[in-house]
């Protein structure tokens, strides 16, 4: 992703990534997809990111239904 941003934004690529991952993505209910590597089956690494369109505030309201 960094190379794509570097081609698109040039010297401002890092600033764009910081804005995306520091500001925009956390508001989109971010989940980390974890996995292992065959050589190290007991070590987990982040292999992807899942961003849902659901508002995290809506999930917070749902917990009140079961109290």
N, C-alpha and C positions, 0 to 999 in steps of 0.2 A: 504494500500500500504506500509505503514511503516513496518508492521510486515513481509511482503514478502521481503522487502529490508533487514530487520534485519536478517532474516534467511539466505539470500543469501550472504550479505556482512559483517555481524557481526558488529564489532566496527566501521567500516567505512560507515555504512548505512546512517547516517546523512550527511556525506560529499558527498555521491553519490546523495542523494535527492537534496541537495543544487546545485550540478552541473547540475542535470537534470532540476529542476524548475528554476534555476537562469541563466543557460546558454543555454541548448539545446531547451527546450520547447518554450521560447520566440521567437526563430527563426522560429518556425513552425506555426505562425499565431494562437495564443492561443485565445480561446473564453471561457467565463465562462457560464455554464448552470445554470440559476437561478430558484429557486422554493420557495414554501412556505410550512409551516407545518400546519396541520389542527388546531392545538391549537392556532396558531398565524398567521392568514391568511394575515395580513398586514405587516409581517416581511419577507423579502426575504433572502435566504441563498444560498450559492454556493452548488449545488448538483452534479456538474460534470464539467469536462473539455473537450473541443473539440479541437483537434489539427488537422489542415488540412495540406495537403501536398503542398498547394500553397505557393509560395514565396510572402511575404508581399510587396516586392519591385515591383512585377508585378502589384499588385493592385494599387500602387501609380502611375504607368505609365498610367493606365486606366483613371484616372481623367482628363488627358490632352485631351482626346477625346472630352469632352463636354464643353470645355472652349470657 
